[in-house]
Amino acid sequence: MPLRRDPRNPILRPADIPAFRPDLVDVSSVFNPGVARWRGREVLLLRVQTRGRTTMLLPAERIGGGVVVHERVVAFPELDPQPWHVYDPRLTVVDDTLYAVMACDFPDGCRLLTARTDDFERWELVALDSGGDRRNGVLFPERVDSRYLRLERPNATARTGAPPTGDAIVLAASSDLVTWKEVGPVMSGRPGRWDELVGSGPPPVKTREGWLHLYHGVATHFAAANIYQAGVVLLDLDDPTRVLARGAFNILEPRETYELAGQVPNVVFPSGMVVEEVDGEGFAAPNSRVRVYYGAADTVVGLAGTTVAELLSDARFSG
């Protein structure tokens, strides 16, 4: 597999979350972090679940090869009504501003929230989508034809006894990050394969060959469990609804104990991706090292390494 697990995995466990307030004592899990390289820093926004099954967002930073969790909570008290949960942030830098797109659960479904920060201390609410059950929203790192672009997944697939999910990723566009309009479909799940259900992972990375994008796929045709895996796809730079290549195989699947056992067994969920070398025009260098952060079994955070060239090669492999 092109993704090689860090020997220190899991790099974040529940015990690593500082108990700086009563509801953060002995938390149940930390997983699915948003990650971005910004102003010389590698910053993270963590999804933390308390023993009361409430969800919190905690900032963190990679320092000296480890991750330091900051003792503050990112929240949006101005939301009315308050969502049940705000979770699974994806971090993107656009024009030197750090943005987060995250999911918000309400009684009538999931909506996407966009926030921004200029100092990683204070977060400003940009918008909460007005409607539509959607999840896995990821913002592109630059505008195309003066428009912001976002990949997202409509939750249009019903499940017995569970919230709806999705088997397709679509592209949406906005002039102001507030009002979004769906542009068109990007890709769908492949029945009977490892990615029957799909959703975006980290925000796309710009390469000379196209937008390199990691996504999660779920195999649902096993009687025992849904298996979450990671895959890679290459999208056209000018028209990201056009798929140039899509790997036949997953690039990471649950194999280690911390991926197989936890709150939700059999899960690797890519949510953050850092490319170390980018040229003056913003393109990722083919030989650049890549770090992929992922949630494992909805309980801990894992880290895996690869290169841009390896990911591009895997996207082109059609089986």
C-alpha positions in Angstrom: 0.0 0.0 0.0 1.3 3.5 -0.8 0.3 4.8 2.7 2.8 3.6 5.3 1.6 3.8 8.9 3.7 5.8 11.3 5.4 3.4 13.8 4.2 5.6 16.7 0.5 5.1 15.8 -1.9 6.0 17.2 -0.4 9.4 17.4 -3.4 10.7 19.5 -5.3 8.7 22.0 -8.1 9.8 24.4 -5.6 9.9 27.3 -3.7 12.7 25.3 -6.6 15.1 25.7 -5.9 17.5 28.6 -8.7 17.5 31.3 -8.8 21.3 31.6 -12.6 21.2 32.3 -14.8 18.6 33.9 -16.4 17.3 30.7 -13.0 16.6 29.3 -11.9 14.2 32.0 -11.3 10.7 30.6 -12.8 11.4 27.2 -14.1 8.5 25.1 -12.3 9.3 21.8 -10.4 11.7 19.6 -10.5 11.2 15.9 -11.1 12.7 12.3 -8.9 15.8 12.7 -8.9 18.6 10.2 -5.3 19.5 9.3 -3.5 22.3 7.4 -0.1 23.8 6.9 -0.5 27.5 7.5 2.0 30.3 8.1 4.8 27.8 8.8 2.7 25.8 11.3 1.0 22.4 11.0 -2.4 23.0 12.8 -5.1 20.5 13.6 -8.7 20.8 14.7 -9.7 17.6 16.6 -13.0 15.9 17.1 -13.2 14.9 20.7 -16.1 12.9 22.2 -16.9 13.1 25.9 -18.2 10.2 28.0 -21.6 12.0 27.8 -21.4 11.5 24.0 -21.2 15.2 23.4 -18.8 16.4 20.7 -16.1 19.1 21.1 -13.6 20.7 18.8 -10.1 21.2 20.2 -7.2 22.9 18.4 -3.8 21.3 18.3 -0.5 21.7 16.6 2.3 19.4 15.3 5.5 20.4 17.1 8.8 18.5 17.0 7.2 15.4 15.4 4.4 15.1 18.1 1.0 16.7 18.5 0.4 19.3 21.3 -3.3 19.8 22.2 -4.3 23.3 23.2 -6.4 23.9 26.2 -9.4 25.6 24.6 -12.6 24.6 22.9 -13.8 25.9 19.5 -17.5 26.6 19.7 -20.2 28.7 18.0 -22.6 29.9 20.7 -24.3 32.3 18.2 -26.0 29.3 16.5 -29.7 29.3 17.3 -30.8 26.6 17.7 -27.7 24.9 18.8 -26.8 21.7 16.8 -26.6 18.4 18.5 -23.0 18.0 17.3 -20.4 19.9 15.4 -17.8 17.6 14.0 -15.4 16.3 11.3 -13.8 19.6 10.5 -11.8 19.9 7.2 -9.2 22.7 7.2 -8.3 24.7 4.0 -6.1 27.7 3.5 -7.4 30.2 0.9 -5.6 33.6 0.4 -3.8 33.1 3.7 -7.0 32.7 5.7 -7.6 29.4 7.5 -11.1 28.0 6.9 -12.9 25.1 8.4 -15.9 23.3 6.9 -17.6 21.0 9.4 -20.8 18.9 9.8 -23.6 20.0 12.1 -26.3 17.6 13.2 -29.8 18.9 13.7 -33.1 17.0 14.3 -33.9 17.3 10.6 -30.5 16.3 9.3 -26.9 17.3 8.8 -25.9 20.8 7.5 -22.5 22.2 6.6 -20.9 25.1 8.7 -18.1 27.3 7.4 -15.8 29.2 9.8 -12.5 31.1 9.5 -9.7 32.3 11.6 -6.8 34.7 11.1 -4.9 33.7 14.3 -5.9 30.2 15.2 -7.2 31.6 18.5 -10.6 33.1 17.6 -13.0 31.5 15.0 -15.6 33.5 13.1 -18.8 31.9 11.9 -19.0 32.5 8.1 -22.2 30.6 7.3 -24.5 27.7 8.1 -26.0 26.2 5.0 -29.7 27.0 4.9 -30.9 23.5 4.1 -30.2 20.1 2.6 -28.8 17.0 4.4 -25.1 17.1 3.5 -21.8 16.0 5.0 -18.1 15.7 4.1 -17.8 19.3 2.9 -14.2 20.2 1.7 -13.2 23.6 0.4 -10.7 23.9 -2.5 -7.5 25.8 -1.6 -8.1 28.4 -4.3 -10.9 29.9 -6.3 -11.6 28.8 -9.9 -13.1 31.5 -12.2 -13.5 33.7 -9.1 -15.7 31.2 -7.4 -15.1 29.2 -4.2 -15.5 25.5 -4.9 -16.5 22.8 -2.4 -16.9 19.0 -2.6 -19.7 17.6 -0.6 -21.9 14.5 -0.1 -25.7 14.7 -0.2 -27.1 12.3 2.3 -29.6 10.8 -0.1 -29.2 7.1 0.7 -31.7 5.8 3.3 -30.7 3.2 5.9 -32.9 1.1 8.1 -32.5 2.2 11.7 -29.7 4.7 10.9 -29.3 8.2 9.6 -29.2 8.6 5.8 -25.8 8.4 4.1 -24.5 9.0 0.6 -23.1 7.2 -2.4 -22.0 10.2 -4.4 -19.7 13.3 -4.2 -20.9 16.5 -5.9 -19.3 19.9 -6.6 -20.8 23.1 -5.4 -19.8 26.7 -6.1 -20.2 30.0 -4.3 -19.2 33.7 -4.8 -19.3 34.5 -1.1 -19.0 31.2 0.9 -22.5 31.8 2.1 -24.8 30.8 -0.7 -23.9 27.6 -2.5 -25.2 26.1 -5.7 -24.6 22.5 -6.9 -22.6 22.4 -10.1 -22.8 18.8 -10.9 -21.9 15.2 -9.9 -18.2 14.2 -9.5 -18.2 10.5 -8.6 -20.4 7.8 -7.2 -19.9 4.6 -5.3 -19.0 1.4 -7.1 -21.5 -1.4 -6.3 -19.9 -4.6 -5.1 -16.5 -2.9 -4.7 -14.5 -1.5 -1.7 -16.2 2.0 -2.2 -19.9 1.4 -2.5 -20.5 4.5 -0.4 -18.2 7.5 -0.7 -17.4 10.8 0.9 -14.6 13.3 0.6 -11.5 13.2 2.8 -9.0 16.0 3.1 -9.3 19.0 0.7 -7.9 18.5 -2.8 -4.2 19.1 -3.5 -3.2 20.9 -6.7 -0.8 19.0 -8.9 0.4 19.5 -12.5 -1.8 16.6 -13.4 -5.0 17.7 -11.7 -6.6 18.0 -8.3 -5.4 15.1 -6.2 -8.1 14.0 -3.7 -8.3 11.4 -1.1 -11.8 10.0 -0.2 -13.2 7.4 2.1 -15.2 4.4 0.7 -17.4 2.0 2.6 -17.8 -1.6 1.6 -21.4 -2.5 2.7 -21.7 -6.0 1.1 -20.2 -7.8 4.1 -22.7 -9.3 6.5 -20.7 -8.5 9.6 -19.7 -4.9 9.2 -19.3 -1.8 7.0 -15.6 -1.4 6.3 -14.3 2.2 5.9 -11.2 2.5 3.6 -9.3 5.3 1.9 -8.8 5.8 -1.8 -7.5 8.4 -4.3 -9.0 10.2 -7.3 -7.6 12.8 -9.8 -9.9 15.6 -10.9 -9.5 18.1 -13.8 -8.0 21.4 -12.7 -10.5 23.6 -14.6 -13.5 21.4 -14.3 -13.4 19.2 -11.1 -16.6 17.4 -12.0 -14.4 15.6 -14.6 -12.6 12.6 -13.2 -9.3 12.0 -14.9 -8.3 8.9 -13.0 -9.6 6.8 -10.0 -7.7 4.1 -8.3 -9.2 0.6 -8.4 -7.8 -0.3 -5.0 -8.0 1.3 -1.6 -4.7 2.9 -0.4 -5.4 2.1 3.3 -7.7 -0.3 5.0 -8.3 -1.4 8.6 -5.6 -3.9 9.6 -4.1 -2.8 12.9 -5.9 -3.5 16.2 -6.6 0.2 16.8 -8.3 0.4 13.4 -10.3 -2.9 13.8 -11.5 -2.3 17.4 -13.1 0.8 18.9 -16.3 2.8 19.0 -16.9 2.0 15.4 -14.9 -1.1 14.3 -13.2 -1.5 10.9 -12.6 2.2 10.1 -9.8 4.3 8.6 -11.1 7.7 7.8 -8.7 10.2 6.1 -9.4 13.8 7.1 -6.1 15.7 6.9 -3.3 15.8 4.4 -0.1 17.8 4.4 2.2 18.2 1.4 5.7 19.3 2.4 6.9 20.8 -0.9 4.9 23.2 -3.1 6.3 25.2 -6.0 6.0 28.9 -6.6 2.8 28.4 -8.6 1.1 26.4 -5.8 1.6 23.0 -7.4 2.6 20.1 -5.2 6.0 18.7 -6.1 5.8 15.1 -7.4 8.6 13.9 -5.1 7.2 15.7 -2.0 6.5 13.7 1.1 2.9 13.6 2.3 1.4 13.1 5.7 -2.2 11.8 5.9 -4.0 12.0 9.2 -6.9 9.7 9.7 -9.4 8.6 12.3 -9.2 5.0 13.4 -12.2 3.1 14.6 -13.8 6.4 15.6 -11.5 6.3 18.7 -7.9 7.4 18.0 -5.9 9.3 15.4 -3.5 7.6 13.0 -0.8 9.0 10.7 0.5 7.6 7.5 3.1 8.7 5.0 3.6 8.6 1.2 4.6 10.8 -1.7 2.6 12.8 -4.2 4.1 10.6 -7.0 2.9 7.4 -5.3 -0.6 8.8 -4.9 -0.8 9.9 -8.5 0.4 6.4 -9.6 -2.2 4.7 -7.5 -5.0 7.0 -8.9 -4.0 5.9 -12.4 -4.0 2.2 -11.5 -7.3 0.9 -12.9 -6.8 -2.8 -11.9 
